[in-house]
Amino acid sequence: MSDKSSEAVVGRRRSEGLTVSMVRSAYSRWAPIYDAVFWGPTLWGREMAVARVNAIGGEVLEVGVGTGMALPCYGPSVEVTGIDISPEMLVKTAERVERERLRARVTGLTVMDAGNLAFADASFDVAVAMYVITAVPDPDAALAEMSRVVRPGGTIIIVSHFRSERGGWKIVEHLAEPFTTKLGWDAGMPVDRVLNRPELTLVERCPVPPLDLYTLLRFEKRA
């Protein structure tokens, strides 16, 4: 088995440690404090992703909408449907929509598994998943479903932390993996796992400041 093949197998085994019930349970605990903990660390990635969505406009699916931190950033040319596996997180999202008067921009919020989307093929112009793809039990299924529900020529945007290949962060990630799985995400997922879908063309890959711990990936779905 080649080194790349071995890495792919290891990546799958790591993510198989997450289950729907584990993720739902983890984020039910995170819901009350999620904004306080993650607002700052995810700010740059959210702003970068949403800026790209706003430049495209149209019907947008936000996978793993969480507490809705990105929703106020969407522009008037965007209609957002948000899904999340955690009912508790969506309660917080709905509260934000009401508090910040976002009803005209947010067309739906639904509890749903990213790996089994209940939308018809080619329903959206854009699908965006911010800090989500490494926090689902089956990243391959989630990306396949995002691709399925995006129209030909449409866009998929992913922001996430992927396994570091060198330096001190690689050691930290290795030590943290058993704990991050219990907290609801996979710190050891390699970026190659999301780069090889034949129907998607990678058009942008850039680090997210301030420490480049996260990566933004933008794909176009082939017509």
Secondary structure, 3 states (H helix, E strand, C coil): CCHHHHHHHHHHHHHCCCCHHHHHHHHHHHCCCHHHHHHHHHHHHHHHHHHHHHHHCEEEEEECCCCCCCHHHCCCCEEEEEEECCHHHHHHHHHHHHHCCCCCCEEEEEECCCCCCCCCCCCEEEEEEECCHHHCCCHHHHHHHHHHHEEEEEEEEEEECCCCCCCHHHHHHHHHHHHHHHHCCCCCCCHHHHCCCCCEEEEEEEEECCCCCEEEEEEEECC
